[in-house]
Amino acid sequence: MTVSFMLCCTRPDSFARVLQAAAVILLSMALPLSTTVHAESIQIKSIVIDATDEGYQFDADFEIALNPKLERALEKGIVLYFVTELNLMKFRWYWLGERVAQSRVREGLSYYALTRQYRLSRGTLSQNFNTLKEALQALSRVRDRPLIASSELKPDMEYTVELRMRLDISALPKPFQVETLGSREWDLSTGTLQWSTRLPLPKLQDNTRP
C-alpha cells in the first residue's frame, strides 16, 4: 500500500508546516498497518495474457502468506482450498458486462504429519513439498493456464479483465465454516483486480498477416 500526500496551500508558511507535520504523522500511522496486511494475505504481483494456437492462456504470479491460525489448521489435517479466477468481460452500455472467457481452478493445500510433507493437488494431479514455503511458492506461480472462451470472444478487441485468488471458505469442514463467520483470519483474498486490455490475435490468425 502506497500512502502519499499532496499539499497545496496559499496560506502563511506556518500553517503549511502544520499540514506537513500532520501528513508525516498520518503516514507513520499508515505504514505499520500496510505491513501487517501484506504479511498475512495474497498479493497479485504480475499477470500476462498470451495468444496461442488454440486461443488464449495466462501466466500470473502471486505472493501468499498464511497467518498462524491457517498454519495450525493445516497441521491439524484441514485441507485449504485456493481458487484462482480470471474473467474477460465485454462492456455493454445497456446492461451488466458479459463474460466472454473465463478460467477457474481450485487447488488444495494439505499437510501429512506421517511424512511431514505438504501436498498441493489439483484434480487428480498432486505434488509433495518438504516445507510450507515451497508449497506456497508453487501455488503462487500460475503458468500456461488456458481460458475457456465463448463464441462472443473476438480477437483484437478491448475487454475488462478481472483477476483474483482467494481461500475457498465453502470447501472447509462445516465446524470451521462457522468459525470463519466474521473472522478476518480466514478472509484470505487478493480482492478483484480489474483493468482493460486489448487481446492480441491468436497465433494461427496472426500468421496469416502479410
C-alpha atoms as a printed R data frame, in Angstrom:
    type eleno elety resid chain resno       x       y       z
1   ATOM     1    CA   MET     A     1   0.000   0.000   0.000
2   ATOM     2    CA   THR     A     2   1.374   3.390  -1.013
3   ATOM     3    CA   VAL     A     3   0.424   6.392   1.033
4   ATOM     4    CA   SER     A     4   1.057   9.815  -0.440
5   ATOM     5    CA   PHE     A     5   0.083  13.364   0.329
6   ATOM     6    CA   MET     A     6  -0.005  16.450  -1.877
7   ATOM     7    CA   LEU     A     7  -0.016  19.755  -0.011
8   ATOM     8    CA   CYS     A     8  -1.181  22.822  -1.875
9   ATOM     9    CA   CYS     A     9  -1.605  25.878   0.285
10  ATOM    10    CA   THR     A    10  -1.512  29.630  -0.282
11  ATOM    11    CA   ARG     A    11  -1.708  30.461   3.429
12  ATOM    12    CA   PRO     A    12   1.267  31.539   5.574
13  ATOM    13    CA   ASP     A    13   4.234  29.173   5.881
14  ATOM    14    CA   SER     A    14   3.442  28.356   9.495
15  ATOM    15    CA   PHE     A    15   0.110  26.817   8.538
16  ATOM    16    CA   ALA     A    16   1.737  24.841   5.732
17  ATOM    17    CA   ARG     A    17   4.262  23.435   8.213
18  ATOM    18    CA   VAL     A    18   1.381  22.302  10.424
19  ATOM    19    CA   LEU     A    19  -0.177  20.446   7.497
20  ATOM    20    CA   GLN     A    20   3.167  18.850   6.635
21  ATOM    21    CA   ALA     A    21   3.603  17.678  10.208
22  ATOM    22    CA   ALA     A    22   0.114  16.193  10.197
23  ATOM    23    CA   ALA     A    23   0.897  14.366   6.958
24  ATOM    24    CA   VAL     A    24   4.033  12.830   8.465
25  ATOM    25    CA   ILE     A    25   2.047  11.629  11.481
26  ATOM    26    CA   LEU     A    26  -0.636  10.055   9.294
27  ATOM    27    CA   LEU     A    27   1.997   8.396   7.121
28  ATOM    28    CA   SER     A    28   3.750   6.898  10.139
29  ATOM    29    CA   MET     A    29   0.417   5.532  11.358
30  ATOM    30    CA   ALA     A    30  -0.457   4.029   7.960
31  ATOM    31    CA   LEU     A    31   2.801   2.188   7.290
32  ATOM    32    CA   PRO     A    32   2.584  -0.364  10.148
33  ATOM    33    CA   LEU     A    33  -0.975  -1.230   9.059
34  ATOM    34    CA   SER     A    34   0.216  -1.739   5.468
35  ATOM    35    CA   THR     A    35   3.000  -4.042   6.640
36  ATOM    36    CA   THR     A    36   0.589  -6.113   8.734
37  ATOM    37    CA   VAL     A    37  -1.891  -6.604   5.897
38  ATOM    38    CA   HIS     A    38   0.865  -7.577   3.477
39  ATOM    39    CA   ALA     A    39   2.361 -10.094   5.941
40  ATOM    40    CA   GLU     A    40  -0.729 -12.340   6.031
41  ATOM    41    CA   SER     A    41  -2.526 -12.050   2.714
42  ATOM    42    CA   ILE     A    42  -2.434 -12.772  -1.015
43  ATOM    43    CA   GLN     A    43  -0.936 -10.170  -3.321
44  ATOM    44    CA   ILE     A    44  -1.016 -10.061  -7.130
45  ATOM    45    CA   LYS     A    45   2.496  -9.441  -8.451
46  ATOM    46    CA   SER     A    46   2.117  -9.873 -12.227
47  ATOM    47    CA   ILE     A    47  -0.276 -11.099 -14.910
48  ATOM    48    CA   VAL     A    48   0.245 -11.728 -18.649
49  ATOM    49    CA   ILE     A    49  -2.352 -12.913 -21.190
50  ATOM    50    CA   ASP     A    50  -0.928 -14.598 -24.302
51  ATOM    51    CA   ALA     A    51  -2.397 -15.813 -27.575
52  ATOM    52    CA   THR     A    52  -1.860 -19.461 -28.506
53  ATOM    53    CA   ASP     A    53  -2.704 -21.640 -31.496
54  ATOM    54    CA   GLU     A    54  -5.885 -22.722 -29.704
55  ATOM    55    CA   GLY     A    55  -6.971 -19.431 -28.121
56  ATOM    56    CA   TYR     A    56  -5.674 -17.680 -25.010
57  ATOM    57    CA   GLN     A    57  -3.841 -18.507 -21.814
58  ATOM    58    CA   PHE     A    58  -2.362 -16.525 -18.938
59  ATOM    59    CA   ASP     A    59   0.547 -16.529 -16.523
60  ATOM    60    CA   ALA     A    60   0.278 -14.928 -13.098
61  ATOM    61    CA   ASP     A    61   2.449 -14.551 -10.024
62  ATOM    62    CA   PHE     A    62   1.067 -14.114  -6.522
63  ATOM    63    CA   GLU     A    63   2.594 -13.686  -3.093
64  ATOM    64    CA   ILE     A    64   0.890 -15.833  -0.463
65  ATOM    65    CA   ALA     A    65   1.429 -15.688   3.299
66  ATOM    66    CA   LEU     A    66  -0.603 -17.666   5.836
67  ATOM    67    CA   ASN     A    67  -1.347 -16.442   9.335
68  ATOM    68    CA   PRO     A    68  -0.719 -18.711  12.372
69  ATOM    69    CA   LYS     A    69  -4.370 -19.848  12.543
70  ATOM    70    CA   LEU     A    70  -4.296 -21.158   8.966
71  ATOM    71    CA   GLU     A    71  -0.953 -22.866   9.548
72  ATOM    72    CA   ARG     A    72  -2.369 -24.607  12.634
73  ATOM    73    CA   ALA     A    73  -5.408 -25.704  10.625
74  ATOM    74    CA   LEU     A    74  -3.084 -27.317   8.078
75  ATOM    75    CA   GLU     A    75  -1.179 -29.118  10.840
76  ATOM    76    CA   LYS     A    76  -4.491 -30.494  12.157
77  ATOM    77    CA   GLY     A    77  -5.174 -32.087   8.790
78  ATOM    78    CA   ILE     A    78  -7.531 -29.465   7.332
79  ATOM    79    CA   VAL     A    79  -7.198 -29.020   3.569
80  ATOM    80    CA   LEU     A    80  -7.090 -25.374   2.479
81  ATOM    81    CA   TYR     A    81  -8.544 -24.828  -0.985
82  ATOM    82    CA   PHE     A    82  -7.460 -21.825  -3.033
83  ATOM    83    CA   VAL     A    83  -9.406 -20.649  -6.075
84  ATOM    84    CA   THR     A    84  -7.802 -18.646  -8.881
85  ATOM    85    CA   GLU     A    85 -10.301 -16.906 -11.166
86  ATOM    86    CA   LEU     A    86  -9.829 -14.840 -14.306
87  ATOM    87    CA   ASN     A    87 -12.717 -13.422 -16.350
88  ATOM    88    CA   LEU     A    88 -12.799 -11.449 -19.585
89  ATOM    89    CA   MET     A    89 -15.812  -9.118 -19.576
90  ATOM    90    CA   LYS     A    90 -17.359  -7.390 -22.591
91  ATOM    91    CA   PHE     A    91 -18.756  -3.937 -21.915
92  ATOM    92    CA   ARG     A    92 -22.484  -3.460 -22.534
93  ATOM    93    CA   TRP     A    93 -23.812   0.061 -22.023
94  ATOM    94    CA   TYR     A    94 -27.409  -1.141 -21.643
95  ATOM    95    CA   TRP     A    95 -26.780  -3.932 -19.106
96  ATOM    96    CA   LEU     A    96 -24.146  -5.603 -16.930
97  ATOM    97    CA   GLY     A    97 -20.904  -6.726 -18.565
98  ATOM    98    CA   GLU     A    98 -20.982 -10.031 -20.463
99  ATOM    99    CA   ARG     A    99 -18.403 -12.696 -19.604
100 ATOM   100    CA   VAL     A   100 -16.799 -13.959 -22.806
101 ATOM   101    CA   ALA     A   101 -13.915 -16.035 -21.381
102 ATOM   102    CA   GLN     A   102 -13.023 -17.473 -18.020
103 ATOM   103    CA   SER     A   103 -10.672 -19.642 -16.012
104 ATOM   104    CA   ARG     A   104 -11.491 -21.049 -12.571
105 ATOM   105    CA   VAL     A   105  -9.141 -23.524 -10.906
106 ATOM   106    CA   ARG     A   106  -9.300 -24.801  -7.320
107 ATOM   107    CA   GLU     A   107  -6.154 -26.229  -5.696
108 ATOM   108    CA   GLY     A   108  -5.923 -27.962  -2.338
109 ATOM   109    CA   LEU     A   109  -3.060 -27.417   0.103
110 ATOM   110    CA   SER     A   110  -2.664 -30.091   2.792
111 ATOM   111    CA   TYR     A   111  -0.162 -31.387   5.334
112 ATOM   112    CA   TYR     A   112   0.606 -35.049   6.114
113 ATOM   113    CA   ALA     A   113   2.013 -35.473   9.596
114 ATOM   114    CA   LEU     A   114   3.181 -39.046   8.908
115 ATOM   115    CA   THR     A   115   5.568 -37.958   6.131
116 ATOM   116    CA   ARG     A   116   5.909 -34.354   7.351
117 ATOM   117    CA   GLN     A   117   5.261 -33.129   3.850
118 ATOM   118    CA   TYR     A   118   2.917 -30.601   2.295
119 ATOM   119    CA   ARG     A   119   0.855 -31.538  -0.739
120 ATOM   120    CA   LEU     A   120  -0.577 -29.345  -3.466
121 ATOM   121    CA   SER     A   121  -3.311 -31.008  -5.520
122 ATOM   122    CA   ARG     A   122  -5.460 -30.042  -8.498
123 ATOM   123    CA   GLY     A   123  -7.901 -32.644  -9.705
124 ATOM   124    CA   THR     A   124  -6.022 -35.944  -9.999
125 ATOM   125    CA   LEU     A   125  -2.614 -34.230 -10.069
126 ATOM   126    CA   SER     A   126  -0.590 -33.656  -6.910
127 ATOM   127    CA   GLN     A   127   2.909 -32.664  -5.855
128 ATOM   128    CA   ASN     A   128   4.668 -33.016  -2.492
129 ATOM   129    CA   PHE     A   129   6.918 -30.451  -0.800
130 ATOM   130    CA   ASN     A   130   9.189 -30.620   2.228
131 ATOM   131    CA   THR     A   131   8.297 -27.143   3.502
132 ATOM   132    CA   LEU     A   132   5.269 -24.881   3.551
133 ATOM   133    CA   LYS     A   133   7.315 -22.159   1.866
134 ATOM   134    CA   GLU     A   134   7.993 -24.396  -1.139
135 ATOM   135    CA   ALA     A   135   4.332 -25.380  -1.416
136 ATOM   136    CA   LEU     A   136   3.164 -21.747  -1.306
137 ATOM   137    CA   GLN     A   137   5.735 -20.772  -3.929
138 ATOM   138    CA   ALA     A   138   4.353 -23.438  -6.282
139 ATOM   139    CA   LEU     A   139   0.775 -22.327  -5.569
140 ATOM   140    CA   SER     A   140   1.693 -18.721  -6.291
141 ATOM   141    CA   ARG     A   141   3.077 -19.475  -9.784
142 ATOM   142    CA   VAL     A   142   0.330 -19.858 -12.391
143 ATOM   143    CA   ARG     A   143   1.678 -20.903 -15.768
144 ATOM   144    CA   ASP     A   144   0.035 -21.626 -19.160
145 ATOM   145    CA   ARG     A   145  -3.463 -21.558 -17.654
146 ATOM   146    CA   PRO     A   146  -5.962 -21.785 -20.571
147 ATOM   147    CA   LEU     A   147  -9.033 -19.558 -20.883
148 ATOM   148    CA   ILE     A   148 -12.370 -21.104 -21.808
149 ATOM   149    CA   ALA     A   149 -13.900 -18.721 -24.340
150 ATOM   150    CA   SER     A   150 -17.443 -18.330 -25.635
151 ATOM   151    CA   SER     A   151 -18.382 -17.619 -29.243
152 ATOM   152    CA   GLU     A   152 -18.714 -13.941 -28.293
153 ATOM   153    CA   LEU     A   153 -14.956 -13.552 -27.768
154 ATOM   154    CA   LYS     A   154 -13.486 -11.570 -30.657
155 ATOM   155    CA   PRO     A   155  -9.736 -11.163 -31.198
156 ATOM   156    CA   ASP     A   156  -8.088  -7.767 -31.258
157 ATOM   157    CA   MET     A   157 -10.809  -6.177 -29.118
158 ATOM   158    CA   GLU     A   158 -10.698  -4.482 -25.738
159 ATOM   159    CA   TYR     A   159 -12.092  -6.261 -22.697
160 ATOM   160    CA   THR     A   160 -12.162  -5.787 -18.951
161 ATOM   161    CA   VAL     A   161 -10.052  -8.364 -17.122
162 ATOM   162    CA   GLU     A   162 -10.982  -9.492 -13.606
163 ATOM   163    CA   LEU     A   163  -8.427 -11.485 -11.610
164 ATOM   164    CA   ARG     A   164  -8.405 -12.751  -8.050
165 ATOM   165    CA   MET     A   165  -7.169 -15.573  -5.820
166 ATOM   166    CA   ARG     A   166  -8.955 -16.470  -2.595
167 ATOM   167    CA   LEU     A   167  -9.221 -19.060   0.123
168 ATOM   168    CA   ASP     A   168 -12.412 -21.042  -0.541
169 ATOM   169    CA   ILE     A   169 -14.244 -20.938   2.790
170 ATOM   170    CA   SER     A   170 -17.139 -23.014   1.435
171 ATOM   171    CA   ALA     A   171 -14.809 -26.012   0.969
172 ATOM   172    CA   LEU     A   172 -13.879 -26.156   4.675
173 ATOM   173    CA   PRO     A   173 -15.495 -28.680   7.049
174 ATOM   174    CA   LYS     A   174 -18.783 -27.387   8.492
175 ATOM   175    CA   PRO     A   175 -17.437 -26.640  12.017
176 ATOM   176    CA   PHE     A   176 -14.694 -24.466  10.533
177 ATOM   177    CA   GLN     A   177 -17.185 -22.648   8.291
178 ATOM   178    CA   VAL     A   178 -18.992 -21.493  11.428
179 ATOM   179    CA   GLU     A   179 -15.709 -20.301  12.913
180 ATOM   180    CA   THR     A   180 -14.914 -18.240   9.824
181 ATOM   181    CA   LEU     A   181 -18.027 -16.068  10.181
182 ATOM   182    CA   GLY     A   182 -16.875 -12.519  10.855
183 ATOM   183    CA   SER     A   183 -13.233 -13.635  11.288
184 ATOM   184    CA   ARG     A   184 -10.532 -11.748   9.388
185 ATOM   185    CA   GLU     A   185  -8.069 -14.571   9.984
186 ATOM   186    CA   TRP     A   186  -9.966 -16.713   7.478
187 ATOM   187    CA   ASP     A   187 -10.550 -13.893   4.998
188 ATOM   188    CA   LEU     A   188  -7.628 -14.523   2.675
189 ATOM   189    CA   SER     A   189  -8.046 -12.967  -0.775
190 ATOM   190    CA   THR     A   190  -6.453 -10.613  -3.258
191 ATOM   191    CA   GLY     A   191  -9.754  -8.874  -3.847
192 ATOM   192    CA   THR     A   192 -10.701  -8.437  -7.502
193 ATOM   193    CA   LEU     A   193  -8.194  -6.620  -9.692
194 ATOM   194    CA   GLN     A   194  -9.777  -5.040 -12.787
195 ATOM   195    CA   TRP     A   195  -8.184  -3.437 -15.819
196 ATOM   196    CA   SER     A   196  -8.826  -3.006 -19.543
197 ATOM   197    CA   THR     A   197  -6.736  -4.678 -22.222
198 ATOM   198    CA   ARG     A   198  -6.847  -5.360 -25.959
199 ATOM   199    CA   LEU     A   199  -6.371  -9.017 -26.824
200 ATOM   200    CA   PRO     A   200  -3.779  -9.965 -29.444
201 ATOM   201    CA   LEU     A   201  -4.774 -12.073 -32.419
202 ATOM   202    CA   PRO     A   202  -4.464 -15.855 -31.894
203 ATOM   203    CA   LYS     A   203  -1.268 -17.180 -33.455
204 ATOM   204    CA   LEU     A   204  -2.965 -19.020 -36.312
205 ATOM   205    CA   GLN     A   205  -4.734 -15.835 -37.375
206 ATOM   206    CA   ASP     A   206  -1.696 -13.698 -36.775
207 ATOM   207    CA   ASN     A   207   0.392 -15.893 -39.116
208 ATOM   208    CA   THR     A   208  -1.943 -15.146 -41.988
209 ATOM   209    CA   ARG     A   209  -0.973 -11.494 -41.996
210 ATOM   210    CA   PRO     A   210   1.310 -10.481 -44.888
